[in-house]
């Protein structure tokens, strides 16, 4: 994905050798012909930014007098520093940075409201400062050995370094199979770390220092005034969208049957900008049906299109998906790539407004329930709930039997340990379980899954629409009873967007704000269960699509022989067996069950993704080059 790339020498090295390594790093993350690389070179270091050009802005600026450098990737929506302009969100970010001699560059990250990664160089002190935004939605990985320090938005970039050793981090591997994502700072590479949200990472004396947190959640409940709060939420949302749009004129967004995308579309239609709307995948899905109703109600039918997902996308795009996203997401995300290939809008002209994480972060508590508004939840209950959210109930004996015994024991024994290690500090800092739970899952599961699933950012400038520091601060002062179950969000819908609230919510089949589940949805769930059993009885020859999902992973796996062959070729290959992680007889059993109607696609996808990671990122196989990820 687009981002900052840098290499800093710790030992004397020739400029040619340093440049050669930097160029290799850049090539490894230069995915499309639309990408560009801007760079600044200094005394034994090079800092660059790779990706789509953004609104004609520079990504790097060097102060000619001090020699200080500022590098920025992402989007700026506000500036807390001295007012150099009335609308900083319409300004080139690096032009705002105080890079003059004597400036304390470490104070710059807290001044920025936006989605960003940052690198600042203090020439006098030969000091580098890396930083990531409050919510961590821009990616930055870092690495250090005896020879160099390097950073990049993708871990594959480090394979371009002369001294880099491609070794697995078994802690990261354990998390990947236990949770399907890797929380905290861990990755699948040993000695490669992820810069977690709201952190500053200083490099002094050419040595990495421990990351410093520059911002914390501060919960300060205000008065219980739901009418006023709903109006304030609506007003803030409109202001945020204006800041994210800035001076750009053309945008694309995905429209589904959910709450977040319809609210974003509701706001977007009130702007004068050109916005194109897409639904994705199976046209018989509830998502497409409800999105069509939303488009009709908003009068945007002539701007609303459907992007098909090629059911054979796993075989066609799976390997490429594993490569571009560092093998840290399951291959099911090839569906997103397949849909994006149908977008007709040039990424050099259009930007993407994503509602992917809006509900999870700003307008509603993503995970908390009313019972969590407590300071006396028993310890055992907390850990049990977190285990269930992270899928422990699906990691049973049958699952772990897919691995050789030594790895099965390692994975299973560490499921709880890693949860407890990351959760304990939050218990000391925040009194309510609701707060502890939401921060733990938001900064771990929410951020890392967003990085893995949101493949739009490889194609377009991808704004996490309606998310910025202002709405986070607003959310933190809400009475907690309005944070849970999206209560204030639903009230805002009913009060300020009633035409959107009146359209059924795809998950419940009822208008927004109406409690319960419609009889139609209840009947469909029962029918889906019957269809599942018919698929099993027919040994996979009968496949019914599920309206509740626009992706049909299990059905597409069975219906298209090339998909099954793709997974068989990876998982039953002698090379996979020699690697020694998997219990191949058990893998054969689950492949057979999947072909005969069971629903184990996600498990198979995770197994295949990890093997592809090992081939590309450990063994050093050349990356897949077919098919190219270019638009029609």
C-alpha positions in Angstrom: 0.0 0.0 0.0 1.2 3.6 -0.4 3.4 4.9 2.4 6.7 6.0 3.7 9.9 4.0 2.9 13.2 4.7 4.5 16.7 3.3 5.1 19.2 4.6 7.7 22.7 3.4 7.9 24.2 2.4 11.3 27.6 1.8 9.9 29.7 3.5 7.2 28.3 2.5 3.8 28.8 3.7 0.3 26.0 6.0 -1.1 25.7 3.6 -4.1 25.1 0.6 -1.8 22.6 2.5 0.3 20.7 3.7 -2.8 20.7 0.2 -4.3 19.0 -1.2 -1.2 16.5 1.7 -1.1 15.6 1.2 -4.7 15.0 -2.5 -4.1 12.7 -1.7 -1.2 10.8 0.7 -3.4 10.4 -1.8 -6.2 8.9 -4.3 -3.9 6.0 -2.0 -2.9 5.6 -0.3 -6.3 2.5 -2.2 -7.3 1.0 -0.2 -10.1 2.1 2.0 -12.9 0.2 4.9 -11.2 2.5 4.8 -8.2 5.3 7.4 -7.9 8.3 7.7 -5.5 9.4 11.0 -4.0 12.6 10.9 -2.0 15.1 13.0 0.0 18.7 11.8 0.6 20.9 12.8 3.5 24.0 11.7 5.4 23.8 7.9 5.2 20.0 7.8 4.9 17.2 8.0 2.3 13.6 8.8 3.1 10.8 8.4 0.5 7.1 8.1 -0.1 5.7 5.6 -2.5 2.1 5.6 -3.9 -0.4 7.6 -5.9 0.4 11.3 -6.2 -2.0 13.2 -3.9 -3.7 16.4 -5.1 -0.4 17.8 -6.4 1.1 18.0 -2.9 4.7 17.2 -2.0 5.1 14.4 0.4 8.5 15.5 1.6 10.0 18.9 2.4 13.6 19.9 3.4 14.2 23.2 5.1 17.1 24.7 3.2 18.6 26.5 6.2 18.3 23.9 9.0 18.5 20.8 6.8 15.5 19.4 8.7 13.2 17.1 6.7 9.5 16.3 7.0 7.9 13.4 5.2 4.1 12.7 5.3 1.8 10.0 4.0 -1.9 10.1 4.4 -4.5 12.8 4.9 -4.6 15.9 7.1 -8.0 17.0 8.3 -7.0 19.6 11.0 -3.9 21.3 12.5 -3.5 22.2 16.1 -0.4 24.3 15.6 -0.1 28.1 14.9 -2.8 29.1 12.3 -0.9 29.5 9.1 -4.1 29.0 7.1 -7.9 29.1 7.9 -8.4 25.7 6.2 -5.4 23.5 6.9 -7.2 20.5 5.4 -6.9 22.2 2.0 -3.2 22.7 2.5 -0.1 20.6 1.7 0.6 19.0 5.1 4.4 19.3 5.0 4.1 23.0 4.3 2.6 23.4 7.8 5.4 21.6 9.6 7.8 23.9 11.6 11.1 22.7 10.3 13.1 25.8 11.1 16.3 25.4 13.2 15.5 24.9 16.9 12.0 23.4 16.2 11.0 20.5 18.5 10.0 18.1 15.7 8.7 15.5 18.2 5.8 17.9 19.0 4.5 17.8 15.4 2.6 14.5 15.5 0.1 15.6 18.3 -0.7 18.7 16.2 -2.1 16.7 13.4 -5.7 15.6 13.0 -5.8 13.1 10.3 -4.9 9.6 9.0 -1.1 9.6 8.5 2.4 8.2 9.0 5.2 10.6 9.5 9.0 10.8 9.4 10.8 13.8 10.7 14.6 14.4 10.6 16.4 16.7 13.0 19.7 17.5 11.2 21.4 19.1 14.2 20.8 16.1 16.5 20.8 13.5 13.7 17.6 12.3 15.1 14.6 10.7 13.3 11.1 10.6 14.6 8.5 8.2 13.1 4.8 8.5 14.1 1.4 7.1 13.2 -2.0 8.7 13.7 -4.2 8.2 16.8 -6.2 5.3 15.4 -3.4 3.7 13.4 -5.1 3.5 10.1 -1.9 4.2 8.1 0.6 1.4 8.2 4.3 1.6 9.2 6.6 -1.3 10.0 10.1 -1.0 11.2 13.3 -3.1 11.4 16.8 -2.8 12.9 19.9 -4.9 12.7 23.6 -4.2 13.1 23.9 -2.5 9.8 20.7 -0.5 9.1 17.4 0.7 10.3 14.5 0.6 7.8 10.8 1.4 7.7 8.1 0.8 5.2 4.3 0.4 4.8 4.7 -3.3 3.8 7.0 -5.9 5.4 8.0 -7.2 2.0 10.1 -4.1 1.5 12.7 -5.4 4.0 13.5 -8.3 1.6 15.4 -5.6 -0.4 17.9 -5.1 2.4 21.3 -6.8 2.1 21.4 -7.8 5.8 17.8 -8.8 6.3 17.2 -12.4 7.3 13.8 -13.9 6.3 12.8 -15.7 9.5 9.4 -16.5 10.9 8.3 -15.0 14.2 6.4 -17.9 15.8 4.6 -15.5 18.1 3.1 -13.8 15.0 2.4 -17.2 13.4 0.6 -18.3 16.6 -1.6 -15.2 16.6 -2.4 -15.5 12.9 -3.8 -19.0 13.2 -5.5 -18.3 16.5 -7.2 -15.0 15.6 -6.8 -14.7 11.8 -4.9 -11.4 12.5 -1.8 -10.4 14.4 -2.4 -7.9 17.2 -0.1 -5.4 18.8 3.4 -4.8 17.3 4.0 -8.4 16.1 4.2 -9.5 12.5 5.0 -12.8 10.7 8.7 -11.7 10.4 11.1 -11.9 13.3 12.5 -8.5 14.2 9.9 -6.6 12.1 7.5 -4.7 14.2 4.3 -2.7 13.6 4.0 0.9 14.9 0.8 0.7 16.9 -1.7 3.6 17.1 -0.8 7.0 18.6 2.9 6.1 18.9 6.1 8.1 18.3 9.2 6.1 17.5 12.5 8.0 17.9 15.8 7.0 16.4 18.7 8.5 18.3 22.3 7.7 17.8 21.1 5.6 14.9 19.3 3.2 17.4 15.6 2.5 17.8 14.2 3.8 21.1 11.1 2.3 22.7 7.9 3.7 21.2 6.2 6.5 23.1 2.4 7.0 23.3 1.6 10.6 22.5 -2.2 10.4 23.0 -4.6 8.4 25.2 -8.3 7.9 25.3 -9.7 10.3 27.9 -13.3 9.4 28.9 -15.2 12.3 30.5 -18.9 11.8 30.5 -21.0 14.8 29.8 -24.7 15.5 30.6 -27.3 13.0 29.4 -29.0 15.2 26.7 -29.7 12.8 23.8 -31.5 15.3 21.6 -28.7 17.8 21.7 -26.0 15.1 21.4 -27.7 13.5 18.3 -27.8 17.0 16.7 -24.1 17.6 17.5 -23.2 14.2 16.1 -24.9 15.0 12.8 -23.3 18.4 12.6 -19.8 17.0 13.3 -20.3 14.3 10.7 -21.0 16.9 8.1 -18.0 19.0 9.1 -15.7 16.0 8.9 -16.9 15.0 5.4 -16.2 18.6 4.2 -12.7 18.4 5.6 -12.0 15.1 4.0 -13.3 16.3 0.7 -11.2 19.4 0.9 -10.5 20.8 -2.6 -11.0 17.5 -4.4 -14.0 17.1 -6.7 -14.4 13.4 -7.6 -15.0 10.5 -5.3 -16.0 6.9 -5.3 -17.7 5.1 -2.4 -19.2 1.6 -1.7 -22.9 1.5 -0.9 -24.3 -1.5 0.9 -27.3 -2.3 3.1 -25.5 -1.3 6.2 -26.0 1.8 8.4 -22.6 3.5 7.8 -22.5 3.6 4.0 -26.1 4.8 3.7 -25.4 7.6 6.2 -22.3 8.5 4.3 -24.3 8.5 1.0 -26.9 10.7 2.7 -24.3 13.3 3.6 -22.5 13.0 0.3 -25.6 13.8 -1.8 -25.7 17.1 0.0 -22.4 18.2 -1.5 -21.9 19.5 -5.0 -19.1 17.0 -5.8 -19.1 14.2 -8.3 -19.5 10.9 -6.4 -19.9 7.5 -7.9 -21.5 4.7 -5.8 -20.9 0.9 -6.1 -22.3 -2.2 -4.6 -20.3 -5.4 -4.7 -20.7 -9.1 -5.4 -23.8 -11.3 -5.5 -26.7 -9.3 -6.9 -29.2 -11.5 -5.1 -27.9 -10.4 -1.7 -29.7 -8.3 0.8 -26.9 -5.8 0.6 -27.5 -5.1 -3.1 -31.3 -5.0 -2.7 -31.2 -2.6 0.2 -28.4 -0.5 -1.4 -30.6 -0.2 -4.5 -33.5 1.1 -2.2 -31.1 3.7 -0.7 -29.9 4.8 -4.1 -33.5 5.2 -5.3 -34.5 7.2 -2.2 -31.5 9.5 -2.5 -32.0 10.0 -6.3 -28.6 8.7 -7.3 -29.7 5.8 -9.4 -27.8 7.2 -12.4 -24.6 7.2 -10.3 -25.1 3.8 -8.7 -23.4 0.8 -10.2 -22.7 -2.8 -9.4 -19.2 -4.4 -9.3 -19.3 -8.1 -9.9 -17.0 -10.5 -8.0 -15.6 -13.2 -10.3 -16.5 -16.4 -8.5 -13.1 -17.8 -9.7 -11.2 -15.0 -8.1 -9.5 -17.3 -5.6 -7.7 -19.1 -8.3 -7.1 -16.0 -10.4 -6.2 -13.5 -7.7 -5.5 -15.4 -4.5 -1.7 -15.6 -4.9 -1.5 -11.9 -6.0 -3.6 -10.9 -3.0 -1.4 -12.8 -0.6 1.6 -11.0 -2.1 0.4 -7.4 -2.1 -1.0 -7.7 1.4 2.1 -9.4 3.0 0.3 -12.8 3.5 -1.3 -11.5 6.7 -4.9 -11.8 5.5 -6.9 -14.8 4.3 -7.2 -15.3 0.6 -11.0 -14.6 0.7 -10.0 -11.0 0.2 -9.3 -11.8 -3.4 -13.1 -11.0 -3.7 -12.4 -7.4 -2.9 -9.7 -7.2 -5.5 -12.0 -8.8 -8.1 -14.7 -6.2 -7.4 -12.2 -3.3 -7.5 -11.1 -4.3 -11.0 -14.5 -3.4 -12.2 -14.3 0.2 -11.0 -14.0 2.4 -14.0 -12.8 5.6 -12.2 -9.1 6.6 -12.7 -7.3 6.6 -9.3 -5.4 9.6 -10.5 -8.6 11.6 -10.7 -10.9 10.0 -8.0 -10.5 9.4 -4.3 -12.4 6.8 -2.3 -14.7 7.5 0.7 -14.7 4.3 2.8 -17.3 3.6 5.5 -15.6 0.4 6.3 -14.6 1.4 9.9 -17.0 4.2 10.6 -19.3 2.4 12.9 -16.6 0.5 14.6 -14.7 3.6 15.6 -16.8 6.8 15.8 -20.5 6.6 15.8 -20.9 3.6 18.1 -19.2 1.3 20.4 -18.0 -1.6 18.3 -18.1 -4.3 20.9 -19.5 -3.1 24.2 -22.9 -4.1 25.7 -24.8 -2.4 28.5 -23.7 -5.0 31.0 -20.1 -3.9 30.3 -20.7 -0.5 31.9 -19.3 -1.9 35.1 -16.2 -1.7 37.3 -16.8 -5.0 38.9 -16.9 -7.5 36.0 -15.1 -10.6 37.2 -11.7 -11.3 35.7 -12.7 -14.7 34.4 -15.7 -13.3 32.6 -13.7 -10.6 30.9 -11.2 -13.0 29.5 -14.0 -15.5 28.5 -15.8 -12.8 26.5 -12.7 -11.7 24.7 -11.9 -15.3 23.9 -15.3 -15.7 22.3 -15.0 -12.5 20.3 -11.7 -13.6 19.0 -13.1 -17.0 18.0 -11.9 -19.4 20.6 -15.1 -21.5 20.3 -14.0 -22.3 16.7 -10.5 -23.3 17.7 -11.5 -26.8 18.8 -9.6 -30.1 18.7 -10.5 -30.6 15.0 -9.0 -27.3 14.1 -5.7 -27.8 16.0 -5.5 -31.3 14.6 -4.7 -29.7 11.2 -1.2 -28.9 12.5 1.7 -31.1 13.6 1.4 -31.9 17.3 4.2 -29.5 18.4 2.6 -26.6 16.6 -0.9 -27.5 17.7 0.3 -27.4 21.4 2.1 -24.1 20.8 -0.9 -22.4 19.2 -3.5 -23.7 21.6 -1.5 -22.9 24.8 -0.9 -19.3 23.7 -4.5 -18.3 22.8 -5.2 -16.8 26.2 -1.7 -15.7 27.0 -1.5 -13.1 24.2 -5.0 -11.8 25.1 -4.0 -11.3 28.7 -0.7 -9.6 27.9 -2.4 -6.9 25.8 -5.5 -6.5 28.0 -3.9 -6.2 31.5 -2.5 -2.7 31.0 -5.9 -1.4 30.0 -7.4 -2.7 33.2 -5.1 -0.5 35.2 -5.7 2.6 33.1 -9.5 2.6 32.6 -12.1 1.8 35.3 -15.0 0.4 33.2 -14.9 -2.8 31.4 -16.7 -1.2 28.5 -13.7 1.1 28.0 -11.2 -1.6 28.4 -12.9 -3.9 26.0 -13.5 -1.3 23.2 -9.9 -0.1 23.3 -8.5 -3.6 23.4 -10.5 -4.8 20.4 -10.5 -1.5 18.5 -6.7 -1.0 18.6 -6.0 -4.7 18.1 -8.6 -6.4 16.2 -10.1 -3.3 14.6 -6.9 -1.7 13.4 -5.1 -4.9 12.2 -8.2 -6.3 10.5 -8.8 -3.0 8.8 -5.3 -3.1 7.4 -5.8 -6.6 6.1 -9.2 -6.3 4.7 -9.3 -2.8 3.3 -7.5 -3.4 0.0 -9.1 -0.3 -1.5 -6.1 1.7 -0.3 -3.9 -0.1 -2.8 -5.9 1.3 -5.7 -7.2 4.7 -4.5 -6.6 7.4 -1.9 -8.8 5.9 0.7 -10.3 8.2 3.3 -11.8 6.5 6.4 -14.9 8.6 5.9 -16.4 10.3 9.0 -13.5 9.3 11.2 -11.2 11.9 12.7 -10.0 13.2 16.0 -13.1 15.4 16.6 -15.6 12.5 16.5 -13.3 10.4 18.7 -13.2 13.2 21.3 -17.0 13.6 21.0 -17.5 9.9 21.5 -15.3 9.8 24.6 -17.6 12.4 26.4 -20.8 10.6 25.6 -22.7 9.1 28.5 -21.8 5.4 28.3 -25.3 4.2 28.0 -25.5 6.0 24.6 -22.3 4.4 23.4 -23.5 0.9 23.5 -25.7 -0.9 20.8 -25.3 2.2 18.5 -28.0 3.9 20.4 -27.2 7.5 19.8 -26.3 6.7 16.2 -29.7 5.2 15.6 -31.4 8.2 17.3 -29.4 10.5 15.0 -30.6 8.5 12.0 -34.3 8.8 13.1 -34.0 12.5 14.0 -31.9 13.8 11.1 -32.1 11.3 8.3 -35.5 9.7 8.7 -35.8 8.8 5.0 -32.7 6.6 5.5 -33.9 5.2 8.8 -37.1 4.1 7.2 -35.3 1.8 4.8 -34.8 -1.6 6.3 -31.4 -2.5 7.8 -30.1 -5.6 6.0 -29.1 -7.5 9.1 -32.5 -7.1 10.9 -35.0 -6.6 8.0 -36.5 -3.7 10.0 -36.1 0.0 9.8 -33.3 1.5 11.8 -34.3 2.2 15.3 -36.9 -0.6 15.4 -35.8 -3.3 17.8 -35.9 -7.0 16.9 -35.6 -9.1 13.8 -38.2 -9.3 11.0 -40.0 -12.6 10.5 -38.5 -12.6 6.9 -35.0 -12.6 8.3 -35.8 -15.3 10.8 -37.3 -17.5 8.1 -34.4 -16.9 5.9 -31.9 -18.0 8.6 -33.9 -21.3 9.0 -34.0 -21.7 5.2 -30.2 -21.1 5.0 -29.7 -23.9 7.6 -31.8 -26.3 5.5 -29.9 -25.3 2.4 -26.6 -26.1 4.2 -27.9 -29.6 5.1 -29.0 -30.2 1.6 -25.5 -29.2 0.4 -24.0 -31.8 2.8 -26.5 -34.5 1.9 -25.8 -33.9 -1.8 -22.0 -34.1 -1.2 -21.6 -30.5 -2.4 -23.5 -30.9 -5.7 -26.3 -28.6 -4.6 -25.2 -25.0 -3.6 -27.7 -22.4 -2.5 -26.5 -18.8 -2.2 -27.1 -16.9 1.1 -28.9 -13.6 0.7 -27.3 -12.2 3.9 -23.9 -12.2 2.3 -22.7 -10.6 -0.9 -19.7 -13.1 -0.9 -20.4 -16.8 -1.3 -17.0 -18.3 -0.3 -18.0 -21.8 0.4 -20.3 -22.1 -2.6 -17.9 -20.6 -5.1 -15.2 -22.9 -3.8 -17.3 -25.9 -4.7 -18.9 -24.7 -7.9 -15.7 -23.8 -9.8 -13.1 -26.6 -10.1 -10.3 -24.1 -10.6 -10.8 -22.8 -7.1 -10.7 -26.3 -5.5 -7.6 -27.1 -7.7 -5.9 -23.9 -6.5 -6.2 -24.9 -2.9 -5.3 -28.5 -3.5 -2.2 -27.5 -5.4 -1.0 -25.4 -2.5 -2.0 -27.5 0.5 -1.3 -31.0 -0.9 2.0 -30.0 -2.5 5.1 -31.9 -1.3 6.7 -28.6 -0.6 4.0 -27.8 1.9 4.4 -31.1 3.5 8.1 -30.7 3.8 7.7 -27.4 5.6 6.3 -29.4 8.5 3.6 -27.2 9.9 0.5 -29.1 8.7 -0.9 -32.6 9.5 -1.4 -33.4 5.8 -3.8 -36.4 6.3 -6.1 -34.1 8.4 -5.8 -31.4 5.8 -6.9 -33.9 3.1 -9.9 -34.7 5.3 -11.0 -31.1 5.6 -10.5 -30.5 1.9 -12.8 -33.4 1.2 -15.4 -32.2 3.6 -15.3 -28.7 2.0 -15.8 -30.2 -1.4 -18.7 -32.2 0.0 -20.7 -29.3 1.4 -19.1 -28.2 4.7 -18.3 -24.6 5.6 -14.6 -24.6 6.3 -13.5 -22.1 3.6 -11.9 -19.6 6.0 -9.8 -22.3 7.6 -8.5 -23.5 4.3 -7.9 -19.9 3.2 -5.8 -19.2 6.2 -3.7 -22.4 5.7 -3.1 -21.6 2.0 -2.3 -18.0 2.8 0.4 -18.9 5.3 2.0 -21.4 2.9 2.1 -18.7 0.2 3.7 -16.3 2.7 6.4 -18.9 3.4 7.0 -19.3 -0.3 7.2 -15.6 -1.2 8.5 -14.1 2.0 10.7 -16.9 3.5 11.8 -19.0 0.6 12.2 -16.0 -1.7 10.0 -17.2 -4.6 9.5 -14.5 -7.2 6.1 -12.7 -6.7 3.2 -13.7 -8.8 2.9 -11.7 -12.0 -0.4 -13.0 -13.5 -3.0 -11.7 -13.7 -1.9 -8.1 -13.4 -4.1 -5.9 -11.2 -5.2 -3.4 -13.8 -8.6 -2.2 -14.6 -10.8 -3.2 -17.5 
